[in-house]
Amino acid sequence: MAAAAGGGRAPRRPALLTPRGNGDRTVFLFDRRREQADPDEKVLRYGKDNYRAFRSAVCQVRASDEKFVITTTNRKEITEDNFSDLVRDGVTLYLLQSVDQMLLLATKERIDFLPHYDTLVKSGMYEYYASEGQNPLPFALAELIDNSLSATSRNTGIRSIQIKLLFDDSQGKPAVAVIDNGSGMTSKQLNNWAVYRLSKFTRQGDFESDHSGYVRPLPVPRSLNSDISYFGVGGKQAVFFVGQSARMISKPAASQDVHELVLSKEDFEKKEKNKEAIYTGFIQNRKPSDSTHITSDDERFLHNLISEERDKESFTAVVITGVQPDHMQYLKNYFHLWTRQLAHIYHYYIHGPKGNEANAVTKDISPFNNIDIQISMFEKGKVPKIVNLREIKDDMQTLYINTAADSFEFKAHVEEEGIVEGIIRYHPFLYDKETYPDDPCFPSRLNDDDDDDCFIVEKGARGKRPIFECFWNGRLIPYTTVEDFDWCAPPKKRGLAPIECYNRISGALFTNDKFQVSTNKLTFMDLELKLKDKNTLFTRIFNGQEQRMKIDREFALWLKECHEKYDKQIKFTVFKGITVRSDIPSKRMQSPWTTYAAIEWDGKTYKTGQLVKTTKTHPIFYGSIEKFFLYGDHDGDIFATGGEVQIALEPQALYAETKIIPISKLDRTVSDKVVKKYIEDEMARLPDKLSVTWPEGDELLPNDTRFAGTPIGALRIEILNKKGEAMQKLPGTSHGGSKKLLVELKVILHSPTENKEIISHISQHGGKWPYWFKKMENLQKLGNYSLKLQVVLNESNADTYAGRPLPSKVFKFTIVEGKPQKFLVGLLELPFRIGVPFNIPLELQDEFGHPTHLTTRLRPILEASGLTLKHEDIPVATKCIIKGVTAKGCINSCQGKNFNLKITLPGLKEDTQVIKIRLQPGPPRQLKVKPDSEILKIENGTAFPFQVEVLDESGNITAQPELIVHCKFLGASDLPVYSVDCSNGGTNILTGPVIHVQNIKKDQMLKARIEVLNCKDVPPVEKIIKLLPSSHVARLQVLSMNGQKALQIKHQDEITCVAGHVMNKLIFQMYDEAEREIPITAAAAEKIKVNWTPKIDRELLMQGLLPDVKVPTSVKDVRYCLITYLDEHVSLESAFTVRPVPDEPKHIKCKLKGSNTLQMGEELQSEIDVMITDQFGNQVQTVTSACVNSLGVSGPGLDKSNLKVTWQESTQTMKVKGIRYKPCLLGSKELCFAWREFSDFIRVNLVAGSPAKLQFVDWPELEKVSSTVLIVPSNLQHKTDDTGRANLGVFSIHAPRGEHILQLKASYNMAILDCLVITIKVLPDPEKPVCLNVKYDKSPSFPAGGTFPDFMVSVLSEDDTIIKNINPARISMKMWEAQNSRVRTPIDVTTFSCSKVKDDKEDGFFYFRDKVVPERVGTYIVQFTFAMDKTNMLNSEQIIVEVVPNDPVRLLPDSLPATPAVSNVRALTSRTLVKDLYLHLMDEYNNHTGLDLVGRIIAKIKSPNEEDIEIPQFQGKVNTVEFPLESGSAEINLVLAEDSPGRDSTEYILVFEPHLPALKTPFGTILSLIYKQQLMATLTREKDQLSKSIDLYRKMFDTTNQLVAEMKCQVKEAETREALLRSELKKHQIELPPTNILQYVDSLLKKKMSEQEGVMKQPRRTCTLPNYPKGNQDILGKIAHLAQIEDNEAAKVISWHLASDMDCVVTLTTEAARSIFDETQGRQQVLPLDSIYKKTLPDWSRPLPHLRNGRTFFRPVGNPVFARDLLTFPDNIEHCQTVFGMLLGDTIIIDNLDAANHYRKEVVKITHCPTLLTREGDRIRSNGKFGGLQNKAPPMDKLRGMVFGAPMPKLYSTFSGQIDLLQQYRAAVVKLDNVNKDLDLHLQSLNTPEMQKKKQELAEQEKSLKLVKQKLGMTPALSDKGAESLLQPVMLDISDTPIPPKRMRRETVKKLYR
């Protein structure tokens, strides 16, 4: 970068012009008097402090004798007076014509600055990464703005600061530029700027500037003194935090030169690598607008920046390059956020001391509002984003200022001139919400990520934010806030203002520079401590004056005033009107008052009628709300404080008055239950109920039932309240004690139409006697009654008081009929018939004529003359009916007879009634048949009549509907059935068809069974029928004469005859049933017919001869001969078949089976059959195999060497093979076949012979073949066409690079043909990945839990170059543990993603940084993977990693030994503490470590009680024993000393501590021991054995229980899955039965699949145009097949509209299109997608033209829709949208032509109208043309199949979804059944005797262990849990060990290796 600043080339080493001596000084001189001067510097040596020697040296080196002046780079002329001050060792000077001369060529000025470059390069990183959860980038930019503010502090006009984000990559790499119009910097000041931490207080005096030292600015409001560029740190931190390089460009005022300084990380690293002086460099001095030194394309944007310097008097520009990618993304994506933050930081510099007041009058430019900070962002192809911070209205300070209703200003005086100005603002509660603004960086709503166990205190509007933000010299210090001060914090007790008001304040503190801030200005050092110091004095500022008052009192009063004045906390709703209140004494306050029906207060709603209670009133009132009052004239709902409420005191029955109280006196804590309880207690004093008694009997019970005439007894009544006290008048003197109470009695009869009052009386209390009513009688009318007792008032007879009903009581009762005294006969059901029971209904009545019923069973008496009567008794029932009355007697007519019936009921007063009835014949009971004889004779084939009569049980002829008499004949088959209807008269003639029995030869007996259908009660009648044989024709017979012998031809016989002969002499005969021959008469001959001739010779027929029969000439023709006889009695026939047989041989016939073509030199593959026939062509079957000798074959050129003739026995033919020709002319050949004197001919076609050589036709010249394509297809095989050619098509070759040979193989009939060889050169593909290159540091080891070294991975192509522009997500790192020497990838692997790239120059390299090493020691395999596509992965070589143990942190044994119980006896075994115990050093992951460590382990005994001094000793009476530690392990054997001290039955701790030289942190392990006497050692061992056994049992049971729990969880999951799928099926209207689910689901699945298949097979519109074969994946197909349209009319018109394109083939690439073009020789249309200009394609989401900007310009008709929206694409949706978007564009479909014309006429008024297609087939082009045949679509059938197909019906997808759900449900049911079975089996196994026995053993052992412990007398100080804890090894945490970077983010990954 430094070279770039110097003009784009490395500087030449300057020549030493004068010798250097001791004490000489060196200066660097640039001669810039002329433009053609030497561009390089000259090094000048001169004597110390000697101006003349210096001047002489300059004269020696100048190039010409022209006039010159010597100046500094800041244009100070060197004179003898200032020589010693300006000219120092190493200074750069100019040689000019004059001081103000323009600098004709750029120069470089050497500078030096301080320390290691990391302090610059990484300063921003360390300073700003400490950002408190926020992105620190805006604060880094703020540092640069601070410098600009300081630089422009002396400007008199506008102070302009510009931040330009140059992200247009066409102008170079991204950059950030900060430009101001300040005073600029001289080269010396620019040098000072480069020195890190050179603050304004420690800078060297610069005599060139206006001041030599720091001068503190004068006090100004809010300390807005712009003195905020302070420490010499922030600017450099900021630029190296944002990017990698900074270019400082500055021009001071009144100077001709521009100074440039470049600092870059790359330059620092280069100097360090070359071991050059790092903190030296050059300042480029040049003229303004001179950008010739900018030569890098990465900095092209600098030309524009530098060109803007021309008209600037002074400026400074900071240009940052190498911007971090994440910073660039943040600046782009969060532009609004960080500009808002900057507006917040510099709010008061931008808007002045009072801030951005929304209602403030526009101010003139002043020192406090003349700062113009503008931010602009430039991106390629986008409109620049430009924002001025003054225009931002939503920064936090603006929101605080404009939402505040009032403010409280104060000042704090701190020691040492520290002054803090403060302001507190109040944000009132308005309109149902808080107005305190919310900060997106610090949301006030309580969504903090606090721990779950933290108690969050609600802090109201402000939330958890502190009150005060802190500003230093007018600039925000973002990370310092002050929660509150004592005087403005919420008080512990209730203060003047509610507690929520303290959460509605915000504030700001403005300090001067007497308070220290951090170098990056993010944090105050000591502000809060100083402000909260007890010596700090707070005063209030009121009207600009300080007031020495108590600040806490003033603040509380101000807060109370704000609450009362500004908070609007009560919402008055349901406006009722304006009223005047006369109850207020002051007339001024009587109006206006607005009334409301409801309010909303503190989250609750109070409305009219609601019960309330008051507080702070005397007395306390209970009542219901009537209305609310709010003073003032309001209209509608409003928020306000104050107001009053009018309540009606409750209970109103006792307190008939209202009260008006302030709303604030409503008790908000009381519940409705308490108020209602009070009202109920008060209401208990009012009358509540009546007490009724019946002193004289005849009590009326509720819902009682009484007979008519029954009296009601006298009533005694008392009135009771809720307390049960009797009363006669209303309680309380205030309610009118004279109001007595009366009781009113009313008896009311209820009917459906009205309620009639029968009785009404009123009774009063007599003082000594109660309320009384007399006895009531004469209630006779039937019905429902009510006896009502009502309490009424004495004076008004009112039954209510105070809106409440007075007590009453109602008795409901019913009066019913009495006992029966007489009767009437009811309506009878007709007709009455003999023997049929009928009922006689009777109506019983009481003495009042009311219908009643019997109370006892009654036997009636029935009498009638001429009849016998029977009946039943009358039972006790609601209806009185004489049931089962039957009559029997003689009736002469079917019409019936009249009788008088007398009915008598004994026991009634009026007991007799007579009625008249008409009796008809009864139902059929018998059948009478005539003639009476038992046997009847009849001839076969005749009918027989019967006379039948139907009678009832008394013998009377009877009739009834559907009375059918049926006769069935038995004794033979196919007999007729007779039937006759006797429904009218009961008698009729029974007859029917003739009786005919087949083949009867003699008399036959039949039986006739006659019965009445549908009448099972009538017995059938049987008759015997004697059937005689018939005399009519019954059989036909045909005979054939064979010489003198006649042969019978039976029916359906087959007769063989020679083909072409004639059958004659056929004899015909007829016989009857008795086999008697019947002569053929002339009449009979007329009835005989034959089918082989139309005419019959009747004479011959009467002689018994039939016509001759001619035999067919072909053996395949069979003649069927039929003779029929038909008369009025029978229809007979006789038939036979004549089959021809071949005659003698007369011809031969040849037939060729197969192709008649044969190749030259080859035999004819087809066979030739030779057949011998008779004269009619029938094959002769009489020849034998000997006939082959007589067959001859001949023909021109015929080769008879292989000719073979064979006999085919199965077909009786001769087969000829071996037909072959000698070389001759090709073409048609004739073969002649001869047998005896017969011959025949066959023609064959002779063609060329088999292929013998392969030649290429039109083979392309292949020089280079890219390997980017695969071998597609493989194993190519092609057949030749009719011309002998084979088209190999398009195929791809994939092979290693180099020359290869392409060998084609051709074969014919297993013979290999001669083939050509092609040489092909294959080039590597630079974009095809072939391997992964992995680089990493292989030297370090891999300790467990540590961090892997950085892996750098790159993807190499076939030409060994690195492939760039790869998505990092496709590169992954996998790691797994190697097992059994296998290195293949297992299933359980750990995958890591690559880290973020740190440098753009590392494109193509992918880093894996800070990946955690597994925690377990072992061999692991690391492999890197690149995902080439979804299925193919490219793997790197496997890296084997040996994970070694980490540093030791624990000392653990192999296994914990049992607790030793020892004693100090002589026996060694009783004193042995530890024997053969091995202790090992372990790391923090329990890996054995320290194999290279040598040290010692010290064992000692301690007591849990520190006061215990009696400690056992080891053998030798020592307190400690040392053991050697080698290879990380030590063997321990410890024995207690004999007679060792120690207390009996006491537990001690055995401690082992390692001592290692390299051990930094001590650790160790401890064991327990029990000091016992010898007698207790046995019990201790028993305790240990029991403990181990119990532990094993418990582990077994725990495992079992865990398995049960897991199985139950599986059952629960399966049930949930089944229920979820069942509910989904219900949504699809599929209900499942409770049982046999699987069978039902299987059947339903089968049904649904069948229905789906049926839907799929339904006829639908298809495209019959053949599609192009998709042999290449780049071929999509023809356009007609790419889309489907459901609507038939739309499909027709769109298909016609695209008719010229339907046959076009769409491809993805032009190469594929060209290939099709070549294959079809240009006949096929093709459309490659990569040639479509996609920017002009329509937007598929664009609305129709009549819809613009969300509104409708006119209402269209005809249902317009884009044609493209009617298309559905089965595949390749994105590509199809491109194709049809180009073809259809914005074409619109509409109903008809009228609608289309209307639509176009309206659309063209606002925009261009596209082509319109109508569903009727018309088209209006986009230019408006319509009409004519070219704009009218033809019918569908005229499109010749070029029409879009219809998609699958929606029902198909519905069935698919249902089938999928059913299959899932079936699997879920099967799984649920399986897991339930497994759980049941496991639960059964738990209840087996073996498991029960183990549980019992565990209980017994636990009981034994408890007894042993009691015997041991174990100390209570060490419980079981305590003992267990002592057995665990002590694992001391190594707190000093540093945690690796990003350790917390890798905790999840680490768990994978544990």
Disulfide bonds with the S-S distance in Angstrom:
none
